Amino acid sequence: MYDLCVGLGYHCESTHQIRRITGEDRAHYFDWLDLELASVIETLEADFANVLRPGLSEPFSDGACALDRGSDIRFFHEFGADADAPGGLLTQDAIDRQLPRVRKKFDFLAERWRATSASAARVLYVHHDAFDESDTDDLLRLRAALSRSHPGHRFGLLWLRRTPPPSRSAARLPDGIRWDTVEPVPGRWEGDDAGWDRALAPFPLRRRAPAPGTAGARPAA
């Protein structure tokens, strides 16, 4: 039995689906973020010290989000545009003023991550490779980064792609790392409920009933 199912990006789809399936709405570090697997690995290897350093966050995608250049993580929900900002878009001034608050939140989530890694909890980590960008070497590096967080940490890894990995790559995956696929749903950021249900069905997950109206709900920007 896995005590927790924790998402490792790529974007909001994974957080929504994991919360919908497990009923668990307690936040984890990479929830609701937009990031490649390389950013997850580098953040774990740096013990979160590379994220949200002063002077490295800036408006991105024409002000739709904040880009942290130290980690290449895109924050779509943590920074809010000023009420009088043209088009409701982020400015550098708005990001700079809100950075201490956002850093405080992620410092707290980093401590939660460390505590979970050091606990007896068994965790299933899910990386949603939404654009089929990663390969077996990336997953092996991710496993190594997770293992170094605490020598006794008990976890499994699920690598979810849009299409199957090349057979030679899949054959190199060791025990403890499994792959599956989930199809995109055009125009639906939440993804394919049935596909995620099928992909997670083989894993014994601890589930709880979510509070009414909270399952998978995105945080306010």
Secondary structure, DSSP 8 states (H G I E B T S, - for coil): -BSEEEE--SSHHHHHHHHHHH------TTTT-B--HHHHHHHHHTTTTTSS-TT-EEEETTTTEEEETTTTEEESSSS---TTSGGG---HHHHHHHHHHHHHHHHHHHHHHHHHHHSS-EEEEEEEETTS---HHHHHHHHHHHHHH-TT-EEEEEEEESS---HHHHHT--TTEEEEE----TT-TT--HHHHHHHHTTS-B------TTTTT-----
